[in-house]
Each structure stands twice: as C-alpha cells, then as structure tokens.
Amino acid sequence: MTVINQSFEDAIRVTPQGKNKYSANLRPEWCIGTVPHGGYTTAVLYKLALTHFAHAHPKQYDSPASPISLQLSFLRRTGAGPATLEVEDVKIGLRTSTIHIKLLQPSEKQPDKLEVKVAGYITVSPPTAEVGISAPTGFTLLPAPPPGSQANGKIDFEALARTGRDGAWTKLDPPFPEFRRAAAQLELYGTGTGETQQQRNGSMAIDQWARFRPNGDANARWTDAAVVYLTDMFPMALDGFDTMSATAAAKEAGKEVPDNKAKFWYPTVTLNIDMKKHLPAEGVQWLYSRIVTKVVRDGRTDLDVTILDQDGEVIALSTQVGLVVSAARNVGTRKMEKL
C-alpha cells in the first residue's frame, strides 16, 4: 500500500518509548540554517498527539484524535538529531482532550543533560465528535487575491502547474535556499518577490499558492499534518523581511543597503494554530496562504496566516510571535557542514 508523503511521514515519525514518553529524529533537510524549521517541528508534535492517543488511549475515540488547536512556545533553539518527547494528560474528555507536551534535547551548555526546547498544549477532537451548528460568517479576504486567467478571476491550476504561469501568478524560487533548506520542501507560486508584493500592496502582506514537494516527491499532497508545516512556511514574506531588516540596519548605521540581505534569522517564539477543516485522506494538490504582518518593533514581529483550499474554504489559521535577529545567532558554534 502506497503511503502519501512517505518521506515526510518518515521525517515526522514518533515512536513510543514507555509511558507518556516518545522519541523522534529531527531531520537536517527540514532546517533553517542549523535549526529545524518551526512548522516542521510543529508537524512532529502534531504527529505526537496522534501517536499518543493511539498508543495510550486507543479506546477513547472511534476515530483518530486529530489536533484542532496547538499552542506552542519555542523556548530554546532545537537541533537536527534525536529528540525526546513527553506528554502529560491534562484533560481526557468525550469530545475534546488536552495534553501538555515537551520536546527535549541535550543542553548546548551541558550536553549530558536534557532541557526543554519546545513546550505547549495540544487539544484534540476526533472528526466523528465534531458535531454542532455550522453557519456562514461572510468572511472574505480583503483585498482580494490577484486574479488568474479565467473569466471569473480564478486560476487555471493545470496551466499554472504546466507552464509555471497563469494570470498574475508565476512560479517563484525561494530566496537563500542553502540557508532556508526547509523552503525546498514546497513548490511556491506568487505574484512577485516579497519586496515586489509588499511595495504593490503598501503593506507587509503576501499571497502565495503552494504544492507540497517533500524531498522532491511530485506525488506529494497537502495533508492535515503537512498543513501545520505550511502555517510557518512563507519564503516571500521573509524576502520582504530581509529587505526591511537590511534597510533598517543600514539606516541606523548610516550605510548603504547591502546587496546581500541574507543576514537575518526570524525564529518563532510562540505559535498558535487553529485547524478549521480536515483535508481528505488522499490530500489535495494546492493550498493558498495569506501572510500579514501588522507591526515590527524592537526586533519583534507578528505573523497572521490564513490558509484556504481551492474552493475558498478556510483550512487553518495561525498567529505567531517572532524575532528579528542576526543569522549568526542561528548557526552560533554549530557547524552546518556536519549536518
């Protein structure tokens, strides 16, 4: 039987190691610099919740206990390699359950001791328990996304996939791929670079369509676990941040803006995800993201991400607090070539 996204499933695999304890192996190809990408790490924790309920509470629900809300704090930088995962059952309920999770790895200062790198809460609810009213709210994206070539403004996705272009949309190459290796795991389409989009919009807002391509797998599809990765994957928004950061740093120093703007790292401090709609088991090819930043102040940013499917239905919402720091803080004393 063929497994959807086999390489991705291998990369986020979680293995039981005893009561409420599990192991994972964070993979270097999913890193930003030397640090595993926040969305990828969150996908590992998404898998932890599924694995924990299947292993520790197999009879609690009659369908998988799917995460509907994730609230995470990234306390210290993680590293590629083995990780220990711990779970505390905070509430086990009939419709929803909440667990407290920790991701531990060796301390950088005391390698013989484990320390908590990521901590937070995950609330799960099986699809069969998701019952109640559903009602339209009138939500729509404002301003509307740039149009495709079709008469109603929709995108011809077959043409976009075949030629790399449709209407205002074109295939993009994420900037600084050697540093942001995790961005190579998707195929990205937009209406220009981050700097171009933000100049046109007059704001720190980005539109993108993406196809999932873990390890170059052309048959990959967006699944619920992969959506978690996508909530934190927006290379063109970071391209705009690079320009903004380099310009601000040059202005403060009284210098010209350098041509090489890849001197910054944008680590996640907190990440909150609200999963709104399950994707089909076989996954989907295309998902849209709008990424908005409202304020950048004192080296701290906000990011608001809305993910839609091709029918315009909301799949997930996320908000996060991030930092703007020197890229040297990412690599530090670590050697990238050893990864």
One Martini backbone bead per residue (centre of mass of N, CA, C, O) as a GRO file, in nm:
protein
  339
    1MET     BB    1   0.094   0.037   0.024
    2THR     BB    2   0.065   0.365  -0.035
    3VAL     BB    3   0.223   0.647   0.103
    4ILE     BB    4   0.166   0.951   0.184
    5ASN     BB    5   0.440   1.119   0.220
    6GLN     BB    6   0.683   0.935   0.309
    7SER     BB    7   0.920   1.129   0.384
    8PHE     BB    8   0.755   1.296   0.585
    9GLU     BB    9   0.669   1.066   0.772
   10ASP     BB   10   0.960   0.998   0.848
   11ALA     BB   11   1.034   1.291   0.964
   12ILE     BB   12   0.768   1.265   1.187
   13ARG     BB   13   0.832   1.032   1.348
   14VAL     BB   14   0.681   0.851   1.627
   15THR     BB   15   0.810   0.673   1.923
   16PRO     BB   16   0.753   0.464   2.160
   17GLN     BB   17   0.919   0.453   2.518
   18GLY     BB   18   0.668   0.468   2.707
   19LYS     BB   19   0.520   0.632   2.945
   20ASN     BB   20   0.467   0.929   2.795
   21LYS     BB   21   0.705   0.841   2.587
   22TYR     BB   22   0.911   0.971   2.315
   23SER     BB   23   1.046   0.965   1.976
   24ALA     BB   24   1.269   1.160   1.759
   25ASN     BB   25   1.396   1.286   1.429
   26LEU     BB   26   1.553   1.563   1.332
   27ARG     BB   27   1.588   1.696   1.014
   28PRO     BB   28   1.813   1.873   0.812
   29GLU     BB   29   1.617   1.929   0.554
   30TRP     BB   30   1.425   2.099   0.786
   31CYS     BB   31   1.604   2.356   0.792
   32ILE     BB   32   1.729   2.663   0.939
   33GLY     BB   33   2.015   2.612   0.902
   34THR     BB   34   2.052   2.448   1.222
   35VAL     BB   35   1.733   2.481   1.251
   36PRO     BB   36   1.447   2.355   1.288
   37HIS     BB   37   1.163   2.409   1.160
   38GLY     BB   38   0.877   2.513   1.310
   39GLY     BB   39   0.664   2.361   1.134
   40TYR     BB   40   0.801   2.088   1.144
   41THR     BB   41   0.806   2.056   1.451
   42THR     BB   42   0.496   2.077   1.473
   43ALA     BB   43   0.440   1.819   1.308
   44VAL     BB   44   0.565   1.631   1.516
   45LEU     BB   45   0.356   1.713   1.741
   46TYR     BB   46   0.110   1.625   1.589
   47LYS     BB   47   0.204   1.327   1.580
   48LEU     BB   48   0.216   1.288   1.883
   49ALA     BB   49  -0.086   1.306   1.941
   50LEU     BB   50  -0.172   1.067   1.766
   51THR     BB   51   0.016   0.855   1.901
   52HIS     BB   52  -0.076   0.881   2.194
   53PHE     BB   53  -0.377   0.797   2.155
   54ALA     BB   54  -0.318   0.525   2.015
   55HIS     BB   55  -0.140   0.416   2.263
   56ALA     BB   56  -0.288   0.528   2.545
   57HIS     BB   57  -0.604   0.577   2.394
   58PRO     BB   58  -0.755   0.356   2.193
   59LYS     BB   59  -1.075   0.382   2.328
   60GLN     BB   60  -1.174   0.684   2.337
   61TYR     BB   61  -1.203   0.668   2.018
   62ASP     BB   62  -1.345   0.606   1.677
   63SER     BB   63  -1.121   0.816   1.597
   64PRO     BB   64  -0.886   1.015   1.539
   65ALA     BB   65  -0.705   1.245   1.749
   66SER     BB   66  -0.731   1.542   1.625
   67PRO     BB   67  -0.590   1.831   1.594
   68ILE     BB   68  -0.732   2.176   1.663
   69SER     BB   69  -0.504   2.281   1.876
   70LEU     BB   70  -0.203   2.490   1.895
   71GLN     BB   71   0.026   2.578   2.177
   72LEU     BB   72   0.345   2.726   2.137
   73SER     BB   73   0.684   2.722   2.280
   74PHE     BB   74   1.003   2.852   2.187
   75LEU     BB   75   1.266   2.842   2.407
   76ARG     BB   76   1.478   2.685   2.226
   77ARG     BB   77   1.703   2.578   2.021
   78THR     BB   78   1.716   2.344   1.800
   79GLY     BB   79   1.823   2.020   1.660
   80ALA     BB   80   1.955   1.800   1.475
   81GLY     BB   81   1.804   1.504   1.586
   82PRO     BB   82   1.737   1.373   1.866
   83ALA     BB   83   1.420   1.336   2.050
   84THR     BB   84   1.231   1.405   2.337
   85LEU     BB   85   0.893   1.307   2.433
   86GLU     BB   86   0.639   1.458   2.640
   87VAL     BB   87   0.334   1.360   2.825
   88GLU     BB   88   0.039   1.527   2.958
   89ASP     BB   89  -0.267   1.460   3.096
   90VAL     BB   90  -0.509   1.705   3.144
   91LYS     BB   91  -0.754   1.610   2.938
   92ILE     BB   92  -1.011   1.354   2.919
   93GLY     BB   93  -1.259   1.345   2.673
   94LEU     BB   94  -1.530   1.302   2.460
   95ARG     BB   95  -1.451   1.547   2.258
   96THR     BB   96  -1.210   1.669   2.429
   97SER     BB   97  -0.848   1.693   2.449
   98THR     BB   98  -0.560   1.766   2.669
   99ILE     BB   99  -0.210   1.830   2.619
  100HIS     BB  100   0.116   1.823   2.751
  101ILE     BB  101   0.417   1.926   2.592
  102LYS     BB  102   0.760   1.801   2.523
  103LEU     BB  103   1.080   1.905   2.393
  104LEU     BB  104   1.390   1.725   2.410
  105GLN     BB  105   1.739   1.820   2.448
  106PRO     BB  106   2.045   1.880   2.461
  107SER     BB  107   2.240   2.088   2.610
  108GLU     BB  108   2.470   2.321   2.506
  109LYS     BB  109   2.620   2.346   2.795
  110GLN     BB  110   2.492   2.042   2.885
  111PRO     BB  111   2.499   1.755   2.703
  112ASP     BB  112   2.413   1.548   2.951
  113LYS     BB  113   2.151   1.729   2.939
  114LEU     BB  114   1.819   1.781   2.941
  115GLU     BB  115   1.607   2.017   2.761
  116VAL     BB  116   1.363   2.240   2.701
  117LYS     BB  117   1.254   2.361   2.379
  118VAL     BB  118   0.945   2.266   2.368
  119ALA     BB  119   0.616   2.395   2.459
  120GLY     BB  120   0.266   2.281   2.530
  121TYR     BB  121  -0.062   2.269   2.375
  122ILE     BB  122  -0.301   2.005   2.283
  123THR     BB  123  -0.603   1.982   2.103
  124VAL     BB  124  -0.847   1.726   2.065
  125SER     BB  125  -1.065   1.585   1.794
  126PRO     BB  126  -1.272   1.383   1.659
  127PRO     BB  127  -1.454   1.389   1.374
  128THR     BB  128  -1.711   1.242   1.506
  129ALA     BB  129  -1.736   1.490   1.732
  130GLU     BB  130  -1.793   1.706   1.504
  131VAL     BB  131  -2.063   1.875   1.628
  132GLY     BB  132  -2.294   2.116   1.498
  133ILE     BB  133  -2.298   2.420   1.405
  134SER     BB  134  -2.318   2.581   1.080
  135ALA     BB  135  -2.203   2.911   0.960
  136PRO     BB  136  -2.202   3.189   0.796
  137THR     BB  137  -1.986   3.502   0.807
  138GLY     BB  138  -1.860   3.660   0.541
  139PHE     BB  139  -1.586   3.589   0.484
  140THR     BB  140  -1.310   3.777   0.335
  141LEU     BB  141  -1.062   3.874   0.137
  142LEU     BB  142  -0.870   4.178   0.220
  143PRO     BB  143  -0.778   4.191  -0.040
  144ALA     BB  144  -0.804   4.040  -0.314
  145PRO     BB  145  -0.667   3.822  -0.489
  146PRO     BB  146  -0.506   3.778  -0.749
  147PRO     BB  147  -0.566   3.695  -1.067
  148GLY     BB  148  -0.645   3.489  -1.306
  149SER     BB  149  -0.738   3.382  -1.640
  150GLN     BB  150  -1.016   3.357  -1.576
  151ALA     BB  151  -1.317   3.512  -1.599
  152ASN     BB  152  -1.355   3.492  -1.265
  153GLY     BB  153  -1.036   3.497  -1.164
  154LYS     BB  154  -0.943   3.226  -1.175
  155ILE     BB  155  -0.731   2.960  -1.163
  156ASP     BB  156  -0.525   2.773  -1.379
  157PHE     BB  157  -0.374   2.500  -1.252
  158GLU     BB  158  -0.275   2.348  -1.497
  159ALA     BB  159  -0.113   2.584  -1.616
  160LEU     BB  160   0.061   2.647  -1.370
  161ALA     BB  161   0.198   2.364  -1.365
  162ARG     BB  162   0.298   2.354  -1.668
  163THR     BB  163   0.420   2.676  -1.698
  164GLY     BB  164   0.430   2.876  -1.431
  165ARG     BB  165   0.162   3.033  -1.544
  166ASP     BB  166  -0.117   3.263  -1.433
  167GLY     BB  167  -0.168   3.549  -1.485
  168ALA     BB  168  -0.029   3.688  -1.194
  169TRP     BB  169   0.104   3.405  -1.179
  170THR     BB  170   0.418   3.255  -1.050
  171LYS     BB  171   0.698   3.094  -1.030
  172LEU     BB  172   0.913   3.049  -0.744
  173ASP     BB  173   1.223   3.130  -0.579
  174PRO     BB  174   1.349   3.083  -0.295
  175PRO     BB  175   1.541   3.247  -0.088
  176PHE     BB  176   1.817   3.118   0.037
  177PRO     BB  177   1.838   2.784   0.020
  178GLU     BB  178   2.082   2.702   0.201
  179PHE     BB  179   1.952   2.818   0.464
  180ARG     BB  180   1.637   2.752   0.361
  181ARG     BB  181   1.572   2.431   0.327
  182ALA     BB  182   1.265   2.397   0.402
  183ALA     BB  183   1.165   2.550   0.131
  184ALA     BB  184   1.222   2.290  -0.064
  185GLN     BB  185   0.932   2.137   0.022
  186LEU     BB  186   0.816   2.340  -0.195
  187GLU     BB  187   0.588   2.489  -0.430
  188LEU     BB  188   0.596   2.825  -0.551
  189TYR     BB  189   0.334   3.085  -0.583
  190GLY     BB  190   0.316   3.421  -0.725
  191THR     BB  191   0.331   3.803  -0.766
  192GLY     BB  192   0.619   3.800  -0.651
  193THR     BB  193   0.817   3.918  -0.457
  194GLY     BB  194   0.811   4.037  -0.150
  195GLU     BB  195   0.891   4.325  -0.223
  196THR     BB  196   0.688   4.360  -0.455
  197GLN     BB  197   0.425   4.303  -0.303
  198GLN     BB  198   0.464   4.522  -0.076
  199GLN     BB  199   0.476   4.765  -0.267
  200ARG     BB  200   0.196   4.720  -0.396
  201ASN     BB  201   0.030   4.708  -0.115
  202GLY     BB  202   0.160   4.882   0.129
  203SER     BB  203   0.243   4.608   0.283
  204MET     BB  204   0.289   4.317   0.501
  205ALA     BB  205   0.185   4.131   0.237
  206ILE     BB  206   0.105   3.784   0.132
  207ASP     BB  207   0.076   3.576  -0.160
  208GLN     BB  208   0.007   3.210  -0.192
  209TRP     BB  209   0.086   2.917  -0.370
  210ALA     BB  210   0.099   2.553  -0.299
  211ARG     BB  211   0.314   2.268  -0.324
  212PHE     BB  212   0.401   1.958  -0.218
  213ARG     BB  213   0.780   1.861  -0.191
  214PRO     BB  214   0.910   1.620  -0.043
  215ASN     BB  215   1.203   1.540  -0.168
  216GLY     BB  216   1.062   1.583  -0.466
  217ASP     BB  217   0.766   1.481  -0.448
  218ALA     BB  218   0.524   1.476  -0.706
  219ASN     BB  219   0.292   1.307  -0.522
  220ALA     BB  220   0.236   1.502  -0.325
  221ARG     BB  221   0.030   1.615  -0.038
  222TRP     BB  222  -0.192   1.785   0.134
  223THR     BB  223  -0.216   1.754   0.478
  224ASP     BB  224  -0.273   1.806   0.797
  225ALA     BB  225   0.029   1.791   0.877
  226ALA     BB  226   0.132   1.979   0.643
  227VAL     BB  227  -0.020   2.236   0.725
  228VAL     BB  228   0.152   2.299   0.972
  229TYR     BB  229   0.400   2.371   0.806
  230LEU     BB  230   0.261   2.601   0.630
  231THR     BB  231   0.207   2.813   0.863
  232ASP     BB  232   0.555   2.848   0.854
  233MET     BB  233   0.555   2.900   0.521
  234PHE     BB  234   0.713   3.218   0.389
  235PRO     BB  235   0.950   3.323   0.186
  236MET     BB  236   0.838   3.605   0.080
  237ALA     BB  237   0.812   3.736   0.355
  238LEU     BB  238   1.116   3.712   0.421
  239ASP     BB  239   1.209   3.884   0.187
  240GLY     BB  240   1.079   4.140   0.303
  241PHE     BB  241   1.233   4.131   0.571
  242ASP     BB  242   1.515   4.157   0.456
  243THR     BB  243   1.478   4.440   0.343
  244MET     BB  244   1.384   4.578   0.601
  245SER     BB  245   1.627   4.500   0.782
  246ALA     BB  246   1.859   4.610   0.605
  247THR     BB  247   1.755   4.902   0.594
  248ALA     BB  248   1.747   4.958   0.899
  249ALA     BB  249   2.047   4.892   0.958
  250ALA     BB  250   2.170   5.099   0.760
  251LYS     BB  251   2.039   5.353   0.875
  252GLU     BB  252   2.160   5.328   1.163
  253ALA     BB  253   2.469   5.319   1.032
  254GLY     BB  254   2.495   5.501   0.769
  255LYS     BB  255   2.440   5.304   0.520
  256GLU     BB  256   2.424   5.103   0.271
  257VAL     BB  257   2.244   4.878   0.115
  258PRO     BB  258   2.295   4.561   0.081
  259ASP     BB  259   2.287   4.306  -0.143
  260ASN     BB  260   2.321   4.116   0.101
  261LYS     BB  261   2.030   4.017   0.307
  262ALA     BB  262   2.130   3.731   0.452
  263LYS     BB  263   2.140   3.834   0.799
  264PHE     BB  264   1.867   3.690   0.892
  265TRP     BB  265   1.656   3.577   1.163
  266TYR     BB  266   1.310   3.420   1.231
  267PRO     BB  267   1.221   3.324   1.515
  268THR     BB  268   1.008   3.139   1.696
  269VAL     BB  269   0.819   3.182   1.996
  270THR     BB  270   0.512   3.166   1.906
  271LEU     BB  271   0.242   2.915   1.828
  272ASN     BB  272  -0.085   2.932   1.672
  273ILE     BB  273  -0.335   2.677   1.592
  274ASP     BB  274  -0.632   2.654   1.376
  275MET     BB  275  -0.823   2.386   1.287
  276LYS     BB  276  -1.103   2.393   1.057
  277LYS     BB  277  -1.032   2.167   0.821
  278HIS     BB  278  -1.043   1.871   0.680
  279LEU     BB  279  -0.871   1.679   0.483
  280PRO     BB  280  -0.843   1.453   0.276
  281ALA     BB  281  -0.679   1.157   0.288
  282GLU     BB  282  -0.544   1.214  -0.010
  283GLY     BB  283  -0.543   1.502  -0.040
  284VAL     BB  284  -0.394   1.803  -0.181
  285GLN     BB  285  -0.234   2.016  -0.409
  286TRP     BB  286  -0.366   2.300  -0.318
  287LEU     BB  287  -0.260   2.603  -0.136
  288TYR     BB  288  -0.348   2.896   0.038
  289SER     BB  289  -0.174   3.206   0.141
  290ARG     BB  290  -0.198   3.456   0.397
  291ILE     BB  291   0.043   3.709   0.494
  292VAL     BB  292   0.054   3.907   0.799
  293THR     BB  293   0.200   4.221   0.905
  294LYS     BB  294   0.168   4.487   1.142
  295VAL     BB  295   0.434   4.475   1.344
  296VAL     BB  296   0.767   4.623   1.381
  297ARG     BB  297   0.935   4.597   1.704
  298ASP     BB  298   1.219   4.557   1.865
  299GLY     BB  299   1.264   4.270   1.712
  300ARG     BB  300   0.941   4.226   1.676
  301THR     BB  301   0.685   4.004   1.551
  302ASP     BB  302   0.402   3.945   1.345
  303LEU     BB  303   0.184   3.660   1.240
  304ASP     BB  304  -0.074   3.612   0.988
  305VAL     BB  305  -0.245   3.306   0.890
  306THR     BB  306  -0.422   3.204   0.589
  307ILE     BB  307  -0.585   2.899   0.487
  308LEU     BB  308  -0.680   2.778   0.163
  309ASP     BB  309  -0.867   2.642  -0.070
  310GLN     BB  310  -0.998   2.620  -0.392
  311ASP     BB  311  -1.294   2.701  -0.255
  312GLY     BB  312  -1.228   2.912  -0.005
  313GLU     BB  313  -1.172   2.744   0.241
  314VAL     BB  314  -1.094   2.719   0.565
  315ILE     BB  315  -0.826   2.535   0.715
  316ALA     BB  316  -0.629   2.759   0.858
  317LEU     BB  317  -0.499   2.924   1.155
  318SER     BB  318  -0.237   3.170   1.238
  319THR     BB  319  -0.016   3.271   1.507
  320GLN     BB  320   0.282   3.483   1.569
  321VAL     BB  321   0.590   3.515   1.738
  322GLY     BB  322   0.879   3.704   1.641
  323LEU     BB  323   1.217   3.744   1.544
  324VAL     BB  324   1.497   3.976   1.483
  325VAL     BB  325   1.806   3.834   1.389
  326SER     BB  326   2.098   3.720   1.359
  327ALA     BB  327   2.220   3.454   1.178
  328ALA     BB  328   2.443   3.383   1.391
  329ARG     BB  329   2.234   3.270   1.603
  330ASN     BB  330   2.185   3.003   1.449
  331VAL     BB  331   2.474   2.883   1.424
  332GLY     BB  332   2.710   2.966   1.585
  333THR     BB  333   2.894   2.681   1.691
  334ARG     BB  334   2.785   2.547   1.459
  335LYS     BB  335   2.810   2.302   1.190
  336MET     BB  336   2.662   2.269   0.892
  337GLU     BB  337   2.836   2.037   0.759
  338LYS     BB  338   2.747   1.820   0.987
  339LEU     BB  339   2.442   1.788   0.868
   0.00000   0.00000   0.00000
